[in-house]
Amino acid sequence: MRIIKLKKGYKVESHLKGKFYKVDLNGPSCTCPHFLIRMKKIGEECKHINAVKERYGKVKQVSLKNKNKSDKILDFVRKKGSADAMELIKKFGEKGVDDLIKRGDLIEERGVVKVLE
């Protein structure tokens, strides 16, 4: 994820090359739809905010075990295009799936989970 430091805040590139979202760590806030529509309402942060915090040392590093599990979940959903939420929970556990939704890597709508890139 490409991050550009601004005088006030940061620009974080989305999965679409050349498209950026503005991140402000003071809120924290992000202009991405996932943050504005879902994460802000539940008091959580999106993957763009987390990327800035990780890059500039403001969050704990994810353990290797959790990272590997997250990668497996994301790979599984990417290969299928989408997955049933209950199928993912049975296969990988509720915490792992919930963590990826909270981070903004996955989005769940009506029991169907997709990778949000």
C-alpha positions in Angstrom: 0.0 0.0 0.0 1.6 3.3 -1.1 1.4 6.0 1.6 2.3 9.7 0.9 2.9 11.9 4.0 1.2 15.3 3.7 1.6 18.5 5.8 -1.7 17.4 7.5 -2.4 13.7 7.3 -1.6 11.1 4.7 -2.7 9.9 1.3 -3.1 6.1 1.1 -3.5 4.4 -2.3 -6.4 2.1 -2.8 -6.3 -1.1 -4.7 -7.0 1.0 -7.8 -3.7 2.4 -8.9 -3.7 6.2 -8.7 -6.8 6.4 -6.4 -6.0 7.7 -2.9 -7.9 8.1 0.3 -7.0 10.8 2.8 -6.2 9.6 6.3 -6.0 11.8 9.4 -4.7 10.1 12.5 -6.1 12.8 14.8 -9.6 11.4 14.4 -8.7 9.0 13.3 -10.5 9.2 10.0 -10.3 8.1 6.4 -12.2 9.1 3.3 -12.6 5.5 2.0 -16.2 4.2 1.8 -15.7 1.3 4.2 -14.6 3.6 7.0 -17.3 6.2 6.3 -20.2 3.7 5.9 -19.3 1.0 8.4 -16.2 1.4 10.6 -16.8 4.9 11.8 -20.3 3.9 13.1 -18.8 1.1 15.2 -15.8 3.0 16.4 -13.3 0.9 14.4 -10.5 1.8 12.0 -10.1 0.8 8.3 -7.1 -0.8 6.7 -5.9 2.6 5.4 -5.7 4.0 8.9 -4.0 0.8 10.2 -1.5 1.0 7.3 -0.4 4.5 8.3 -0.2 3.5 11.9 1.9 0.5 11.1 4.2 2.4 8.8 4.8 5.1 11.4 5.1 2.8 14.4 1.8 3.6 16.2 0.4 0.1 16.5 1.6 -3.2 17.7 2.9 -5.6 15.1 0.5 -8.4 14.2 1.9 -11.7 15.4 3.2 -14.0 12.6 0.6 -16.7 13.6 -2.3 -14.2 13.2 -0.8 -12.9 9.9 -0.6 -16.3 8.4 -4.1 -17.1 9.5 -5.3 -13.8 8.0 -3.5 -14.5 4.8 -5.1 -18.0 4.6 -8.6 -16.5 5.0 -8.0 -13.8 2.5 -6.6 -16.3 -0.1 -9.6 -18.6 0.5 -12.1 -15.8 -0.2 -10.1 -14.4 -3.1 -10.0 -17.8 -4.8 -13.8 -18.3 -4.4 -14.7 -14.7 -5.2 -17.0 -14.7 -2.2 -17.7 -17.0 0.7 -20.6 -17.8 3.0 -19.9 -16.2 6.4 -20.7 -19.3 8.4 -18.5 -21.4 6.1 -15.6 -19.1 6.9 -16.3 -19.1 10.6 -16.4 -22.9 10.7 -13.2 -23.2 8.7 -11.1 -20.5 10.3 -12.8 -19.4 13.5 -15.0 -16.4 14.3 -12.2 -14.2 15.7 -10.1 -14.4 12.6 -13.0 -13.5 10.3 -14.2 -10.7 12.6 -10.7 -9.2 12.8 -10.4 -9.0 9.0 -13.8 -7.4 8.8 -12.9 -4.8 11.4 -9.6 -4.1 9.7 -11.5 -3.5 6.4 -9.9 -6.4 4.5 -13.2 -8.2 4.2 -16.8 -7.0 4.0 -19.8 -9.0 4.9 -23.3 -8.4 3.5 -26.3 -10.6 4.1 -24.1 -13.6 5.0 -21.8 -13.3 2.0 -18.1 -12.3 2.6 -15.9 -10.6 0.0 -12.4 -9.2 -0.1 -12.6 -5.4 0.0 -9.7 -4.1 -2.1 
